[in-house]
């Protein structure tokens, strides 16, 4: 193992903490639809996702190379910069987890790295071309591509399965969801676990423990894979609730389409070295699949809050990281202050989250006594209008009530005053 100083050890541990938060923050990407449709039990779903995230971490290092060699000038920064970047990323992950918003851990990390680098050596330390072509463009294109692909796939799936017995079809699509969810988990490991590998490698280069241009050492790959797998197993239940129930209501056919489309986009981007956000891809796929069913709708109020969080991720993480870097550069006491701030803030967020616990036992319990989603915004004008003109599916309570009302209109009330016997029209 390379010669590790105390500062480098702190940076490596902090990076693995970030990787851990990335795991539970992004569990929803693979498993939210599988859990919400009942294809798998919550704990079994996150366990499977954790194992496949670990396996995926060993399949490629292309994204790690993008982080460690391309995003910023690795020869011009110090380990303090990496520590500050991680502080910004971790706090953003925890804040968005607290409010249950699916935001990008990848963009939080990159925003923190960019902000800390600019505060340390100036804007010249950031490779703008790489940021544009391998971060910003994929950030915009990936959710759109995944959404369109999933919408088309969902419509095709319903068309193909139109003549299949409903019970048989649902059973088959639930099995397909399990397979596609596994593929998303594997893809997540090939993309997100590598970001921590890249940031640790960058720190080792900055601290003089590795030569510039080096690939991630084996111990870095193993530790990053284990950290993200452990985080995944804990499950980010708050975000799973939003992704599975808050954005739209999915049937197994739609869940299968969403996960297949998302996995395809993520695996393709990992092969090309694009450090895209798996959260953006999976959220876009869920919304696209939601619109792929006739009468299906998206809760745009929830989606809007999510879009705002996406837009704030880079600048918010970058600002916190820049401030942390200004303190950390003061020496040992500065590093101690930054570390204490991270620990204290993380503990405070955790204690706040205990006021309303969301876990595997209540992740799908999103309705209050009135039947309104407890954690969702009002449906909005467009959603309400579409729902109003969509007939309820046969066999539902709404459909049964509608049939009862129709029957009542054909049977006149008894003529109490005349004493005549009631008659029914045929």
Helices and strands as residue ranges (DSSP letters): H 6-36, H 42-56, H 62-65, I 66-70, H 79-98, H 105-121, G 123-125, H 128-131, I 132-136, H 137-160, G 161-163, H 166-206, H 218-234, H 237-241, I 242-246, H 252-272, H 278-291, H 300-328, H 332-353, H 381-388, H 397-408
